[in-house]
Amino acid sequence: MKRSKRMRAILEKVDTTKEYSLREAIKILKEVACAKFDETVEVAFHMGVDPRRSDQMVRGSVVLPHGTGKTKRVLVLTKSAVDEAKQAGADYVGSDEYIEKIQKGWLEFDAVVATPEVMKDVAKLGRILGPRGLMPSPKTGTVTNQPAEVIRELKKGRVDFKLSRTGDIHVPVGKISFTEDALYENILELVQALLDAKPAGAKGTYIQSMHISSTMGPGLKINLRELFNELQARR
């Protein structure tokens, strides 16, 4: 595949075979960024667990200290906590009417929170919301009788992570316009949350590799030993 002139210029500045320290990788991504929009910075992990085994499933959430650079549109499906959800800042609140809208193709939201009494009806949306990572779940706290706290976390910059069928996890951690320190702190918070979510059934090397990239930039491999040392030093 022929590379564009822009990508060739970027690749001349980086070594995609090298393992970079996290700070060095962030600095390079910011230096080579030249898109006309504010690119999203993403972290990709390849995990040393078997996604086919339920006792090795990795999933969780974390509130990034500097947010994601995007304000999430939060839909709350509830009958019992309408006023609470509205006061907490939810963008859309209701039950049957929104379930019907979603079944007809409406998807103008970024996160869904539900209270337990409507989950029987919300289950009908599994085939629509599930593949998009939007299905409410008790495991991520998005099925709750007290939605206010979850709504506020989502608005502040909470992100969820879940192991894919191929053993990978991809998480947005901010925008290329963020300062180096903000991206660094967001990523450290994410890695710590991932370590805290290690399942009891995991054996061997838990995180096998980690790369960071921007929307239009190269993927840079992170030196995990250095990173874990940095995390240890913060404690």
N, C-alpha and C positions, 0 to 999 in steps of 0.2 A: 504494500500500500504506500503510495507516494505521500510524503509529509508536506504540509504547507510551509511556506517560507517563514511564517511566524513561529511554527512549532520547531523548525530547524534552528532558528535563532535561540529559542528557549533551551533546546537540548544542548546547544553549545556551551551554555552557562552552568549546566548541571551534570552530575554523574549519576545516572539512574541505577547503577550497580552498587553504589556506595551506601553505607549505613550512616545516616546523619544524626547528630544530636537533635533533640526536639527544637531547641532555640535556633539552631543553624538552619534547619529545614523550614521553619516559619519565616525566617529572614529571607531565604532564597525565594520562597513562594511569593512574598510581597515584592521582591525586587523584579521578578520576571512577569508579574501580572500586568497585562496591557489591554485587557478587554474593556469595552466601552460601558460595561455595567459592573455593579458591585458583586464580584464572584462569591459564591458560597465556598467555605473551606470545610472539607469533609475528612473524617478519619475512617480508615478501613482496617479491620482486624481479621486475620485468619486464625481460627481457634482450634486448639488441639483437643476437641471433644467430638463425640459422635452424635450428630443431630438426629439420628434415628432412635436414640435412646432417651426416654423421658427423664431419667435420672441425671442426664447430662445437658439438659436444656439450659441455656443461658438467656436470661431476660431481666430487665429492670428499668429503672429510670434515674435521672439525675437532673438537678436544677443547676444549670451552668451559671457561674457567678456573674458573667457579663452578658448573659442571654445569647440568643442566636442571630440577632440582627433582624429578626422578623417577628412581628406581633401575630400570634396565633388567633385564628377565629375559632372560638370554642362553642360547640353545640352541646347543650345539656338536655338529655332525654329524661324527663321526670314528671311525676304527678304530685309528689309529696313535698318537693323542695323548690318550687318555682320561684318564690320570693327570695329565698336564700341564694339561688343561682344568679338571679338578676342583680342582686346587691353585690355579689362577688365579682361581677364584670363579665358574665357569660354573654356572648353575642347573640345566641339563639337559645330559647328555652321553651320546651313543650314536650309533647309525647306523640300521640297518634298522628297529628297533622304533619310532623316532621318525618316520622317513619314512612308515611305515605309519599311525601315529597322525595325522599331518598329512593324509594322503590321506583319512582318515575324518572330518576336520573339526576336529582339535585345533589351536588357535592361541594357546595361553596363554604366549606369549613375545613379546619386543619386538625382538629382534635374533637373527640367525643367522650363525654362523661355521662354515666347513667346511674340512676338509683335502682336498687334491687327489684322493686315492685314492677318495673317496666321491662325487665330483662327477657321475660317470656316473649314479648312482642319484638324486642330488639333482636332477638335470635334470628328472626326472619331476614335480617340484614347481613347475616354472616357472609354470604357469598359476594356481597357488594363491598362491605367494610373490611373484611378479613384480608383480602389480597392487598389492600391499600394500607394496612397497618393501623386502621382506625377503629377496629372493633373494641368496645369497652371490655375490660377484664379485671377481675379482683386482684390478679397478680401484679398489675401495674397501678392499682389503686383507682382506676377509672370507673369501677363499679363500687359505689359507696353511698351510705345514707347521709354523709356530710360532704357534699361536693364543693363547698366554698374553698377549702384549703387547696384542693386539687386544681380548681379553676385559677386561683391566684398563682400557683406554681407554674402552670402552663403559660400564663401571661408573662411571668418573669423570665421564662427561658428553659423550662423543663423539656428534656428530650427523653424518649423511650428507646431502648435498644433490645433487639431480639435476634437470636441465632437463626440464620437462614438455612435452607436445606443443604446448601453447599458448605456449611461450617463457617460462614463469614458474618461479620457485623459491620454495618455502615452507619455512621452517625454524623450529621451536620454539627459543626462546633462554632459557627460564627461567619463573619464576612471578611473578605480580604482587606477591607477598610479598617478593621479593628486594629488596635495597636498590637505589637508583638507580645507585650505582657498579657494583654487580655486573651489573646488566642492561646498563649502558653498556659495560663491559669485555667481556662475552660477545658483544655485537653487533659491537663493533669487531673482535674476533677472527674472527667469522664473515665480515665484509665483507673482511677481509684475505685469508682463505682463498679466498673467491670470486674476488678479484682475482688471486691466485696461480694459480687454476685456469683462467685465461683461455686458450681454445684458440687455436692458431696461425692457424686459419682465420677468427677473429672480425674483422670490419671495422666501422668506424664506432663509435658509442657503445655500449660494452659493457654497462653497467648503465643502462638507460633510466629506471627509476623504482624507488623503494623506499618501502614503507609498513610501519609497525609497528602492531600492534593487540593487544588482549587478547581472550579468549574472548567476553566479553559487551560489549566496549568498541568505540569507533569506530576506524577506520583513519586513521592520521595520516601524511601524506606528509613524507618527510625531504629536507632540502636537501642534495643530494649533493655540491655543491661544498664546502660547509662540512665535510661529513663526510670527504671526501678530504683536505682540509687538516689535519684533526685526525689522520688516519692518518699523514700525512707528518711531522707534528710529533713523533710517537711514535718515529720511526726514529732 
